[in-house]
Each structure stands twice: as C-alpha cells, then as structure tokens.
Amino acid sequence: MAIQYSDNIAKPAPHPFGIAARFVVRKIVLSDLSDALRLGFEDFKAVPSHAIILCVIYPVLGLVLFRMVLGYSVLPLLFPLAAGFTLIGPFAALGLYELSRRRERGEEAAAWHAINVLHTPSLGAMLELGALLLILFVTWIAAANAIYIATFGHAPAASIPDFATRVLTTPEGWSLIIIGCGVGFLFAVVTLCVSVVAFPLMLDRHTTAIDAIRTSLRSVKENPIPMAVWGLIVAMLLVIGSLPFFVGLAVVLPVLGHATWHLYRKVVEPDPNPPQEQPRPPKGRRYAADFPASLFPWSRERLP
C-alpha cells in the first residue's frame, strides 16, 4: 500500500552561492518523527533484518573482547566505539534504505534485496560521503583517546572494575565524562547536519554528494527543533540498544535505518517527474559447450 505524506511544503530558499536549490525542503513537526519511527518499525516487521545486523555487530564485538582478554588497554575506547555508531550509522544503513524504498514502491522486498544498493548510479557519491563519515569516526576515536590520556595518562586500567571505579568515582573520571560527552556531541551534530537525509536522497534521486550534503544542511536549517529532537531520539535508542550487551542494537539499528528513509520522505519533496527505471534484461543460460565462443558474443550474430 502506498504511503501518503503531508504537503506542508516550504518554498525553497535561494542557495547561499547564488545557485537555485534543486530539492524542495518541507517543514515538519514533531509528530512526523513518531510517524517515521512507526513506519520504520513496520518495515522492520515486514523485512526482519536483525540476523544480518547481528552478523555485522558480533564479529566486531568479538574482536574487541578478544583484545580485552589480551590486555585492558582497549577499555577506554569501548564507549567511544559504541558511540561511534551514530557517526557511521547513516552509511551502514544503505541496504535498509533500499528495502524501505522497495516496499514503498510495492516491489518485492527481502533481506537479500539490500545488496541492490550496490547497483545504484550514485554509489560513488555514497562512498564519498561514507569516507567523510569514516574520517569523522576515526577522528572521534583519536580525540577520545587523547582526552583519556590527558586525564589519566598512559597507564592502562588493571581490570574492568578498576576502570569503572576510576571513571565513576574520581574527579578526573567525571571530568573525562563531561569533556568526552561534549566533544562527542559536537561530532554527532556535524554528522547529523551533513547526512540526515543525504544517503536516502542519493539513493532516490541519484544526486551528487555535494548536493546531498547541501540538502541535509538546509533540512536542518529549516527544521532545527525537529532535527535536534531526532538526534536525541537516535542517541537514546542507541544507548538503550547497547545496554544488554549490544543485543538490542539488532532491532534498534534496522528500525532507525528504515525510519530515516521515511523521515527523508517527509522532509524532501518527491520528484514530480521521477525517471522511469528500466528493468534489467534477463540473462540467458550459458552452456559449457558454448565456451570459448561465449566470450565473443558478436561472433554468433547472423550477418544480413
């Protein structure tokens, strides 16, 4: 069933560099956020992808735990790594956007259809923005490590209880929490501003990374309060999903990914004249007897 979105449209503001804006950004309200989450949860129920998320999360988590067995030097970075989901999440959810897009268009949507995003014409632009988010993630980890070293020095924690005691019961630990959360908040704000609708826009309209970033920035500018609330919702859900040893992320991450697609649909006005995508021609069967002639298909064409 087709999803209807409101027509509360704001006139596009002129681009600061004098270039007309290509995409119309709508004004949204807080109720649109809850509606996007509801639709995202419906997509998750229709196409459950928690198994895929677990297959992605737990090998990474296993590497972290393996490192912890060898030594506890990774402990100071455990929380920054978990918080880093907010920085690389928009890129990691590309397949989920594709599933929501297919359901919206009434097409078949199964978990394996997520890989179809690899065939989109804007894949290069997505990789460019993904590289930018990866740089932000690495920079955040480096900043978090530098803050920890400046607070506690290079001495590693002796154990997990020792690390928790140092962080939660000492003035230095509370200073680490306050400064670290403040710096992490700045990274999260930058990520939200440049990518809140960027990846769904590139998937849907095949635009460039620059145009997608500009549209995301205008979306935040036109809807500062809803976007701030959306960022808080994402942060709280990620914290809740991380509490039971990251198990909840298997549900939280897919729901947020699907919900981001529906948020994009509410914020950016759809293309009034969408291009008709041509279906791929079916591949014929290939037989062993055709080799090596099958490597030269023109040799089998009949001459007039």
C-alpha positions in Angstrom: 0.0 0.0 0.0 1.4 3.4 -1.0 2.4 5.7 1.8 1.0 9.2 1.8 3.0 12.2 3.2 1.8 15.6 4.1 2.0 18.5 1.7 3.2 21.1 4.2 5.8 22.5 1.9 8.2 25.4 2.4 9.3 27.5 -0.5 13.0 26.7 -1.3 15.4 29.3 -0.1 18.0 30.6 -2.5 21.3 28.9 -2.3 24.0 30.9 -0.5 26.2 30.7 -3.5 23.5 32.0 -5.9 22.6 28.6 -7.3 19.0 27.6 -7.3 18.2 24.8 -4.9 17.4 21.6 -6.7 15.3 20.0 -4.0 12.4 21.4 -2.0 12.7 21.0 1.7 9.5 20.7 3.7 8.7 22.0 7.2 8.0 19.1 9.5 6.6 18.8 13.1 7.4 16.5 16.0 4.6 14.2 15.2 6.3 13.5 11.9 9.2 12.0 13.8 7.0 9.5 15.6 5.3 8.7 12.4 8.7 8.0 10.7 9.6 5.7 13.6 6.2 3.9 13.3 6.7 3.3 9.6 10.3 2.2 10.2 9.1 -0.4 12.7 6.5 -1.6 10.2 9.3 -2.0 7.6 11.4 -4.0 10.1 8.5 -6.3 10.9 7.8 -6.9 7.2 11.5 -7.4 6.4 13.2 -8.5 9.6 17.0 -8.0 9.2 18.1 -8.5 12.8 20.1 -11.6 11.9 22.1 -9.5 9.4 22.8 -6.8 11.9 23.9 -9.4 14.4 26.3 -10.9 11.9 27.8 -7.4 11.5 27.9 -6.4 15.1 29.2 -9.5 16.9 32.3 -10.2 14.8 33.4 -6.7 15.6 32.4 -7.0 19.2 34.2 -10.4 19.3 37.4 -8.7 18.2 37.1 -6.1 20.9 36.5 -8.8 23.5 39.5 -10.8 22.2 41.6 -7.7 22.6 40.3 -7.2 26.1 41.4 -10.8 27.0 45.0 -9.9 25.9 45.0 -6.6 27.7 42.7 -3.9 29.0 44.1 -1.0 27.0 41.1 -1.1 24.8 38.7 -0.3 27.7 39.0 3.5 27.4 37.8 3.2 23.8 34.9 0.8 24.4 32.3 3.6 25.0 33.7 5.8 22.1 33.5 2.8 19.8 29.9 2.2 20.8 29.0 5.9 20.5 30.6 5.9 17.0 27.6 4.0 15.7 25.9 7.4 15.4 28.7 8.6 13.1 28.9 5.7 10.6 25.3 4.5 11.0 23.9 6.6 8.1 26.2 4.9 5.7 25.8 1.4 7.3 22.1 1.7 6.8 22.2 1.9 3.0 20.7 -1.5 2.5 17.8 -0.7 4.8 17.0 2.4 2.8 16.8 0.3 -0.3 14.4 -2.2 1.4 12.1 0.7 2.5 12.2 2.2 -1.0 11.2 -1.2 -2.5 8.3 -1.6 -0.1 7.1 2.0 -0.7 7.0 1.2 -4.4 5.1 -2.0 -3.9 8.1 -4.2 -5.1 9.2 -7.4 -3.5 11.4 -6.7 -0.5 13.5 -9.4 1.2 16.7 -9.1 3.2 18.9 -10.1 0.2 17.5 -7.2 -1.9 19.6 -4.8 0.3 22.6 -5.6 -1.9 20.8 -4.0 -4.8 22.1 -0.7 -3.5 25.5 -1.6 -5.0 23.9 -1.1 -8.4 22.7 2.4 -7.9 24.1 5.1 -10.2 25.0 7.2 -7.1 27.1 4.5 -5.4 30.3 6.6 -6.0 28.7 9.6 -4.3 27.6 7.4 -1.4 31.1 6.1 -1.0 32.5 9.7 -1.0 30.2 10.7 1.9 30.8 7.4 3.6 34.5 8.1 3.5 33.8 11.5 5.1 31.9 9.9 7.9 34.6 7.3 8.4 37.1 10.2 8.7 34.9 11.7 11.4 34.7 8.4 13.2 38.4 7.9 13.2 39.0 11.5 14.3 36.5 11.0 17.2 38.2 7.8 18.4 41.6 9.6 18.3 40.1 12.6 20.2 38.5 10.3 22.8 41.9 8.5 23.3 43.7 11.9 23.6 41.2 13.0 26.2 41.6 9.9 28.2 45.5 10.1 28.1 45.3 13.8 29.1 43.1 12.8 32.1 44.7 9.5 33.3 48.0 9.3 31.5 49.2 6.2 29.6 48.8 3.8 32.5 46.2 1.1 31.4 43.4 0.0 33.7 44.2 -3.1 35.7 40.7 -4.6 35.3 37.2 -3.7 34.3 36.1 -2.9 37.9 39.3 -0.8 38.3 38.5 1.1 35.1 34.8 1.7 36.2 36.0 2.9 39.6 38.4 5.4 38.2 35.9 6.8 35.8 32.8 7.0 38.0 34.2 7.8 41.5 37.1 10.2 40.9 37.1 13.9 39.9 39.3 13.0 36.9 36.7 10.4 35.8 33.8 12.9 35.9 36.0 15.4 34.0 36.6 12.7 31.4 32.9 12.0 31.1 31.9 15.7 30.8 34.6 16.6 28.3 34.2 13.4 26.3 30.5 13.7 26.0 30.8 17.3 25.0 33.3 16.6 22.2 31.3 13.5 21.1 28.2 15.7 20.9 29.9 18.1 18.5 30.9 15.2 16.3 27.3 13.9 16.4 25.9 17.3 15.4 28.2 17.6 12.4 27.2 14.1 11.3 23.5 14.8 11.7 23.8 18.1 9.7 25.6 16.6 6.7 23.9 13.3 6.5 20.4 13.3 8.0 18.8 12.9 4.5 21.9 12.7 2.3 22.1 8.9 1.7 18.3 8.4 1.1 18.4 11.4 -1.3 21.4 10.0 -3.3 19.6 6.6 -3.5 16.3 8.1 -4.6 17.4 11.0 -6.8 20.9 9.9 -7.9 22.4 13.2 -6.8 26.0 14.1 -6.0 27.4 14.0 -2.6 27.8 17.8 -2.5 24.1 18.3 -3.4 23.1 15.7 -0.8 25.1 17.4 1.9 23.7 20.8 1.0 20.2 19.5 1.1 20.8 17.9 4.5 22.2 21.2 5.8 19.1 23.0 4.5 16.8 20.4 6.1 18.4 21.1 9.5 18.2 24.8 8.9 14.5 24.7 8.0 13.7 22.3 10.9 16.1 22.9 13.7 13.9 21.7 16.6 12.6 18.5 14.9 16.1 17.6 13.8 17.5 18.3 17.3 14.8 16.0 18.7 15.6 13.4 16.1 19.2 13.4 17.0 18.3 12.9 20.7 15.9 10.1 19.8 18.7 8.3 17.8 21.2 8.8 20.7 18.7 7.5 23.3 17.7 4.5 21.2 21.3 3.6 20.6 22.1 3.8 24.3 19.1 1.6 25.1 20.0 -0.9 22.5 23.6 -1.1 23.8 22.7 -1.7 27.4 22.0 -5.5 27.2 25.5 -6.2 25.8 24.6 -4.6 22.4 21.8 -7.2 21.8 19.2 -4.5 21.4 21.1 -3.0 18.5 19.9 -5.9 16.4 16.4 -4.2 16.5 17.3 -0.6 17.1 19.7 -0.2 14.1 17.3 -1.6 11.5 14.3 0.4 12.8 16.4 3.6 12.8 17.6 2.9 9.3 14.1 2.3 7.9 12.8 5.3 9.9 15.5 7.5 8.3 14.1 6.7 4.9 10.6 7.8 5.9 12.0 10.9 7.6 13.7 11.8 4.3 10.3 11.3 2.5 8.7 13.8 4.9 11.5 16.4 4.7 12.3 16.4 1.0 9.6 17.0 -1.6 9.4 14.0 -4.0 10.5 14.4 -7.6 7.3 15.5 -9.6 8.6 13.7 -12.7 10.6 10.7 -11.5 12.6 8.9 -14.2 11.4 5.5 -15.2 13.9 2.9 -14.3 14.4 0.3 -17.0 14.3 -3.3 -15.8 17.5 -5.3 -16.3 17.3 -7.7 -19.2 17.3 -11.3 -18.0 20.5 -13.2 -18.5 20.2 -16.2 -20.7 21.6 -19.5 -19.9 25.2 -20.3 -20.7 26.3 -23.8 -21.5 29.7 -25.4 -21.3 29.5 -26.2 -25.0 29.5 -22.5 -25.8 32.9 -21.9 -24.3 35.1 -20.2 -25.5 32.7 -18.8 -28.1 30.6 -17.3 -25.4 33.5 -14.9 -24.7 32.9 -13.4 -28.1 29.1 -12.9 -28.4 29.4 -10.9 -31.6 30.8 -13.9 -33.4 27.4 -15.6 -33.0 25.4 -12.7 -34.6 24.0 -13.6 -38.0 25.1 -11.5 -40.9 22.2 -9.9 -43.0 
